[in-house]
Amino acid sequence: MARRKITWAFSWLALKDERPNYIEIKKQIITYHKELGDEITFLPSGYFANMYNTREQINNDLHDGIQMVSNMVGGGYRPKAIIAGFLSAENQRYLAEEEGIHVCQGTIWSQYSVDNGDGEGSISYPYYPSKEHYCKPAQSPEDQIDCVNLDGWTVDFLNARYDGGVTIDGEFCGSRQGVGPIETLLRLGHDRGLKEMLWTTATHFDKGYELNGFAWVCSTWELCLVEGRKIYGYQGRNGQLGLEQWLKEIRSRWPNSQMITHGEFGMLWREHFSSNEQLDYRFIQRGSGICGSQEDTEIKWFMNKG
């Protein structure tokens, strides 16, 4: 991985917090941006902005949050992407037309019956959303929002058939198992979790690359997962170890892969696709044998503007 960059997303409170640890974190991330090219951006309402606020208020929050990031970084800096978990079509339209930001991590494709949020109906690779609904790919130029809508967590396609939490053969599984740390490393443990993360990655970097001409894997990590905190009875420090080993394995198995920011990836995709007309995503996956990913099962997914 010749290029290694990360997108750092700050919530409103994190941007405002003046406690010493937050001040030092912000200074450190600005150093990463200046020395490594990392992206720094705003995260409205912790993934679920539209559950808690009007679209008008979210637009105001986006405007102010982006400005706070720019002020924090200095030098006229402005992010190329927003991390939002879910973000409505109207708010993505606002980002594109009023803020000039054309990339948004604005859907969680696998979020079926999780956290009272739902991305069911969208697609897992980039698309331009419809003005009607963020999950709906635009059907025409008049319907299209010029904001590349990105998934947030790449998942095992077989596990994605289930809702957010389901017991299979006595084990708790869910739709988001794949490369996401909570549903994979924290629930499955380090060894099985890492195996599942690499299996899911291979679905995209091997057969997926062959079928689609490019491959993309994304995982959003909350910082609390690597600071040593216990979540679901699993030690967060082992989550950090899992992240490090996953990235090392990717570098070893797929040395031509690149680790770039959301903004870079979304804008590259936008250069190649001006609409949803050419979208013809295809995926084939055999089960990993872990939890709901049955070893004797093969699944095929077809995703396009329809």
SEDO-699493 format. One record per residue (C-alpha): residue number from 1; x, y, z; residue in one letter; chain. Coordinates in Angstrom, 2 decimals, always signed. Example, Ala and Ser with C-alpha at 12.3 -4.5 7.8 and 13.67 -1.06 7.14 Angstrom:
residues 2
  vose       xx       yy       zz  marro  tormar
     1   +12.30    -4.50    +7.80      a       A
     2   +13.67    -1.06    +7.14      s       A
***
This chain:
residues 306
  vose       xx       yy       zz  marro  tormar
     1    +0.00    +0.00    +0.00      m       A
     2    +2.05    +2.90    -1.30      a       A
     3    -0.52    +5.47    -0.21      r       A
     4    -1.82    +5.25    +3.35      r       A
     5    -4.25    +7.93    +4.44      k       A
     6    -7.14    +8.06    +6.89      i       A
     7   -10.27   +10.20    +7.18      t       A
     8   -10.77   +11.58   +10.70      w       A
     9   -14.32   +12.72   +11.52      a       A
    10   -15.04   +14.96   +14.52      f       A
    11   -18.44   +15.37   +16.12      s       A
    12   -19.76   +18.78   +17.18      w       A
    13   -18.89   +18.14   +20.83      l       A
    14   -15.42   +16.83   +19.98      a       A
    15   -14.74   +20.02   +18.01      l       A
    16   -15.97   +22.15   +20.92      k       A
    17   -14.38   +20.17   +23.78      d       A
    18   -11.59   +22.08   +25.53      e       A
    19   -10.46   +19.34   +27.89      r       A
    20    -6.70   +18.65   +27.59      p       A
    21    -7.05   +15.23   +25.95      n       A
    22    -9.34   +16.59   +23.22      y       A
    23    -7.04   +19.54   +22.59      i       A
    24    -4.08   +17.18   +22.20      e       A
    25    -6.03   +14.81   +19.93      i       A
    26    -6.97   +17.68   +17.63      k       A
    27    -3.37   +18.90   +17.49      k       A
    28    -2.18   +15.37   +16.67      q       A
    29    -4.71   +14.88   +13.87      i       A
    30    -3.77   +18.23   +12.32      i       A
    31    -0.15   +17.00   +12.30      t       A
    32    -1.28   +13.83   +10.47      y       A
    33    -3.04   +15.98    +7.89      h       A
    34    -0.02   +18.19    +7.29      k       A
    35    +2.58   +15.42    +7.26      e       A
    36    +0.64   +12.47    +5.79      l       A
    37    -2.25   +14.02    +3.88      g       A
    38    -4.99   +12.63    +6.13      d       A
    39    -8.47   +14.11    +5.73      e       A
    40   -10.24   +15.88    +8.61      i       A
    41   -13.98   +16.36    +8.48      t       A
    42   -17.25   +16.75   +10.39      f       A
    43   -19.60   +14.06   +11.71      l       A
    44   -23.14   +15.37   +12.37      p       A
    45   -25.09   +13.78   +15.23      s       A
    46   -23.13   +10.55   +15.53      g       A
    47   -24.38    +8.74   +12.39      y       A
    48   -28.09    +9.44   +12.92      f       A
    49   -28.65   +13.15   +12.25      a       A
    50   -32.03   +12.75   +10.56      n       A
    51   -33.44   +10.86   +13.52      m       A
    52   -32.94   +13.82   +15.82      y       A
    53   -33.18   +17.03   +13.80      n       A
    54   -35.02   +18.69   +10.94      t       A
    55   -33.33   +18.80    +7.56      r       A
    56   -33.04   +22.58    +7.89      e       A
    57   -31.24   +22.30   +11.24      q       A
    58   -28.92   +19.60    +9.88      i       A
    59   -27.98   +21.90    +7.00      n       A
    60   -27.14   +24.60    +9.54      n       A
    61   -25.10   +22.11   +11.57      d       A
    62   -23.24   +20.97    +8.45      l       A
    63   -22.39   +24.56    +7.53      h       A
    64   -21.14   +25.42   +11.02      d       A
    65   -19.37   +22.08   +11.55      g       A
    66   -17.47   +22.31    +8.27      i       A
    67   -16.43   +25.85    +9.16      q       A
    68   -15.22   +24.72   +12.59      m       A
    69   -13.06   +22.06   +10.92      v       A
    70   -11.66   +24.63    +8.49      s       A
    71   -10.86   +27.01   +11.35      n       A
    72    -9.24   +24.23   +13.37      m       A
    73    -6.95   +23.08   +10.56      v       A
    74    -6.23   +26.56    +9.13      g       A
    75    -4.62   +27.50    +5.85      g       A
    76    -7.92   +27.61    +3.97      g       A
    77    -8.42   +23.86    +4.44      y       A
    78   -11.80   +22.40    +3.49      r       A
    79   -12.78   +18.70    +3.58      p       A
    80   -13.78   +16.90    +0.39      k       A
    81   -16.19   +14.53    +2.16      a       A
    82   -18.56   +14.28    +5.12      i       A
    83   -18.93   +11.22    +7.34      i       A
    84   -22.57   +10.96    +8.37      a       A
    85   -23.66    +7.34    +8.78      g       A
    86   -27.02    +8.19    +7.27      f       A
    87   -27.87   +11.48    +5.59      l       A
    88   -31.10   +12.38    +3.80      s       A
    89   -31.29   +13.27    +0.13      a       A
    90   -32.10   +16.90    +0.93      e       A
    91   -29.03   +17.23    +3.15      n       A
    92   -26.80   +15.63    +0.53      q       A
    93   -28.24   +18.05    -2.05      r       A
    94   -27.34   +20.91    +0.29      y       A
    95   -23.77   +19.61    +0.65      l       A
    96   -23.31   +19.50    -3.12      a       A
    97   -25.07   +22.69    -4.15      e       A
    98   -24.42   +25.00    -1.20      e       A
    99   -21.20   +23.74    +0.36      e       A
   100   -19.49   +22.41    -2.78      g       A
   101   -18.83   +19.02    -1.15      i       A
   102   -19.56   +16.13    -3.51      h       A
   103   -18.79   +13.06    -1.39      v       A
   104   -20.74   +11.80    +1.61      c       A
   105   -20.59    +8.59    +3.59      q       A
   106   -24.35    +8.79    +3.73      g       A
   107   -25.70    +5.25    +3.81      t       A
   108   -25.02    +2.09    +5.79      i       A
   109   -26.07    -0.56    +3.31      w       A
   110   -25.99    -3.40    +5.83      s       A
   111   -27.82    -1.50    +8.56      q       A
   112   -30.98    -3.57    +8.54      y       A
   113   -32.83    -3.36   +11.85      s       A
   114   -29.85    -1.96   +13.79      v       A
   115   -29.90    +1.05   +16.15      d       A
   116   -33.38    +1.99   +14.88      n       A
   117   -31.74    +3.01   +11.59      g       A
   118   -32.06    +1.35    +8.23      d       A
   119   -30.17    +1.59    +4.91      g       A
   120   -32.22    -1.19    +3.31      e       A
   121   -32.76    -0.46    -0.36      g       A
   122   -29.51    +1.34    -1.14      s       A
   123   -26.50    -0.30    -2.79      i       A
   124   -23.12    -1.06    -1.24      s       A
   125   -20.88    +0.59    -3.85      y       A
   126   -20.90    +4.30    -4.80      p       A
   127   -23.90    +5.91    -6.48      y       A
   128   -25.59    +9.27    -6.95      y       A
   129   -28.71    +9.47    -4.77      p       A
   130   -32.14   +10.45    -6.00      s       A
   131   -33.73   +13.69    -4.83      k       A
   132   -36.59   +11.50    -3.63      e       A
   133   -34.62    +9.41    -1.11      h       A
   134   -30.98    +8.86    -0.15      y       A
   135   -31.30    +5.06    -0.53      c       A
   136   -32.60    +5.37    -4.09      k       A
   137   -30.08    +5.72    -6.93      p       A
   138   -30.98    +8.66    -9.17      a       A
   139   -33.00    +7.60   -12.21      q       A
   140   -32.35   +10.60   -14.50      s       A
   141   -30.23   +13.77   -14.72      p       A
   142   -33.13   +15.80   -13.30      e       A
   143   -33.41   +13.40   -10.37      d       A
   144   -29.67   +13.25    -9.61      q       A
   145   -27.89   +14.81    -6.64      i       A
   146   -24.23   +15.49    -7.46      d       A
   147   -22.99   +13.87    -4.27      c       A
   148   -21.29   +10.47    -4.34      v       A
   149   -23.06    +8.42    -1.68      n       A
   150   -20.76    +5.93    +0.05      l       A
   151   -21.40    +2.95    +2.28      d       A
   152   -19.67    +2.98    +5.65      g       A
   153   -18.98    -0.65    +6.56      w       A
   154   -18.22    -3.44    +4.06      t       A
   155   -19.99    -6.61    +5.13      v       A
   156   -20.13   -10.33    +4.46      d       A
   157   -22.87   -10.64    +1.82      f       A
   158   -24.25   -13.84    +3.35      l       A
   159   -24.60   -12.29    +6.80      n       A
   160   -26.26    -9.27    +5.19      a       A
   161   -29.38   -11.40    +4.61      r       A
   162   -30.18   -11.29    +8.32      y       A
   163   -31.48    -8.44   +10.43      d       A
   164   -29.35    -6.56   +12.93      g       A
   165   -29.31    -9.29   +15.52      g       A
   166   -30.21   -12.93   +15.03      v       A
   167   -29.15   -16.16   +16.73      t       A
   168   -27.87   -18.83   +14.33      i       A
   169   -26.89   -22.24   +15.74      d       A
   170   -26.74   -20.71   +19.20      g       A
   171   -24.48   -17.79   +18.19      e       A
   172   -25.50   -14.16   +17.94      f       A
   173   -24.93   -12.93   +14.38      c       A
   174   -26.03    -9.84   +12.50      g       A
   175   -26.24    -8.04    +9.20      s       A
   176   -23.10    -5.94    +9.68      r       A
   177   -20.57    -8.75   +10.18      q       A
   178   -17.69    -8.29    +7.77      g       A
   179   -14.90    -5.78    +8.37      v       A
   180   -16.73    -3.74   +11.01      g       A
   181   -15.03    -4.04   +14.42      p       A
   182   -18.07    -4.23   +16.70      i       A
   183   -19.94    -6.91   +14.80      e       A
   184   -16.82    -8.85   +13.79      t       A
   185   -13.81    -8.49   +16.10      l       A
   186   -15.69    -7.71   +19.29      l       A
   187   -18.34   -10.39   +18.87      r       A
   188   -16.29   -13.14   +17.26      l       A
   189   -12.97   -12.62   +19.07      g       A
   190    -9.61   -11.84   +17.55      h       A
   191    -8.83   -15.01   +15.56      d       A
   192   -12.26   -15.67   +14.05      r       A
   193   -12.89   -11.96   +13.64      g       A
   194    -9.67   -11.39   +11.70      l       A
   195   -10.41   -14.42    +9.49      k       A
   196   -13.85   -13.00    +8.72      e       A
   197   -12.45    -9.54    +7.98      m       A
   198    -9.95   -10.97    +5.48      l       A
   199   -12.56   -13.27    +3.92      w       A
   200   -14.85   -10.31    +3.35      t       A
   201   -11.98    -8.23    +1.97      t       A
   202   -11.03   -11.02    -0.46      a       A
   203   -14.59   -11.07    -1.82      t       A
   204   -13.93    -7.58    -3.17      h       A
   205   -10.19    -7.58    -3.90      f       A
   206   -10.20   -10.94    -5.73      d       A
   207   -13.42   -11.92    -7.53      k       A
   208   -15.04    -8.51    -7.03      g       A
   209   -12.12    -6.74    -8.71      y       A
   210   -12.35    -9.17   -11.61      e       A
   211   -16.08    -8.57   -12.05      l       A
   212   -16.26    -4.81   -11.49      n       A
   213   -12.90    -3.43   -12.62      g       A
   214   -12.28    -1.85    -9.23      f       A
   215   -12.71    -2.89    -5.62      a       A
   216   -13.47    -0.89    -2.51      w       A
   217   -13.57    -1.88    +1.16      v       A
   218   -14.51    +0.57    +3.90      c       A
   219   -14.55    +0.31    +7.68      s       A
   220   -15.47    +3.09   +10.10      t       A
   221   -13.81    +2.71   +13.50      w       A
   222   -14.83    +4.56   +16.65      e       A
   223   -11.70    +5.60   +18.54      l       A
   224   -13.03    +4.02   +21.74      c       A
   225   -12.48    +0.63   +20.05      l       A
   226    -8.70    +1.04   +20.16      v       A
   227    -8.13    +2.81   +23.47      e       A
   228    -8.43    -0.20   +25.78      g       A
   229   -12.09    +0.21   +26.74      r       A
   230   -14.20    -2.93   +27.19      k       A
   231   -17.20    -3.22   +24.88      i       A
   232   -19.48    -6.26   +24.85      y       A
   233   -17.03    -7.79   +27.32      g       A
   234   -14.22    -7.65   +24.76      y       A
   235   -11.07    -5.65   +25.36      q       A
   236   -10.73    -2.71   +22.98      g       A
   237    -6.93    -2.98   +22.88      r       A
   238    -7.34    -6.29   +21.04      n       A
   239    -9.47    -4.35   +18.56      g       A
   240    -6.43    -2.20   +17.83      q       A
   241    -4.36    -5.35   +17.31      l       A
   242    -7.01    -6.68   +14.93      g       A
   243    -6.97    -3.45   +12.91      l       A
   244    -3.19    -3.51   +12.63      e       A
   245    -3.07    -7.17   +11.58      q       A
   246    -5.89    -6.70    +9.05      w       A
   247    -4.02    -3.86    +7.35      l       A
   248    -0.74    -5.78    +7.39      k       A
   249    -2.43    -8.77    +5.74      e       A
   250    -3.96    -6.51    +3.09      i       A
   251    -0.53    -5.04    +2.33      r       A
   252    +0.92    -8.55    +2.06      s       A
   253    -1.86   -10.17    -0.03      r       A
   254    -2.82    -7.20    -2.18      w       A
   255    +0.32    -5.03    -2.39      p       A
   256    -1.17    -2.80    -5.11      n       A
   257    -4.11    -1.74    -2.94      s       A
   258    -4.23    +1.86    -1.75      q       A
   259    -5.50    +3.25    +1.53      m       A
   260    -6.96    +6.65    +0.66      i       A
   261    -9.44    +9.06    +2.20      t       A
   262   -13.18    +9.10    +1.61      h       A
   263   -12.87   +12.39    -0.25      g       A
   264   -10.15   +11.11    -2.57      e       A
   265   -11.98    +7.89    -3.36      f       A
   266   -15.34    +9.57    -3.93      g       A
   267   -13.88   +12.21    -6.22      m       A
   268   -11.98    +9.57    -8.23      l       A
   269   -15.23    +7.65    -8.69      w       A
   270   -16.98   +10.88    -9.70      r       A
   271   -14.35   +11.44   -12.41      e       A
   272   -15.17    +8.05   -13.95      h       A
   273   -18.96    +8.06   -13.53      f       A
   274   -21.08   +11.11   -14.32      s       A
   275   -24.36    +9.29   -13.61      s       A
   276   -25.76    +5.93   -12.49      n       A
   277   -26.32    +4.74   -16.07      e       A
   278   -23.12    +2.66   -16.21      q       A
   279   -23.44    +1.09   -12.77      l       A
   280   -23.38    -2.70   -13.02      d       A
   281   -21.96    -4.00    -9.76      y       A
   282   -21.65    -7.78    -9.40      r       A
   283   -20.47    -9.85    -6.47      f       A
   284   -20.04   -13.59    -5.84      i       A
   285   -19.15   -14.91    -2.40      q       A
   286   -18.75   -18.30    -0.80      r       A
   287   -19.48   -18.55    +2.90      g       A
   288   -16.60   -18.24    +5.36      s       A
   289   -18.09   -20.79    +7.74      g       A
   290   -18.34   -18.18   +10.47      i       A
   291   -21.66   -17.37   +12.10      c       A
   292   -24.30   -16.66    +9.41      g       A
   293   -21.82   -17.03    +6.55      s       A
   294   -22.56   -20.69    +5.83      q       A
   295   -19.59   -22.53    +4.37      e       A
   296   -21.64   -24.60    +1.92      d       A
   297   -23.44   -21.56    +0.45      t       A
   298   -22.70   -19.25    -2.45      e       A
   299   -24.44   -15.93    -2.96      i       A
   300   -24.61   -13.57    -5.93      k       A
   301   -25.52    -9.88    -5.69      w       A
   302   -26.39    -7.63    -8.61      f       A
   303   -26.61    -3.87    -8.02      m       A
   304   -27.44    -1.09   -10.47      n       A
   305   -29.63    +2.00   -10.65      k       A
   306   -32.74    -0.20   -10.69      g       A
***
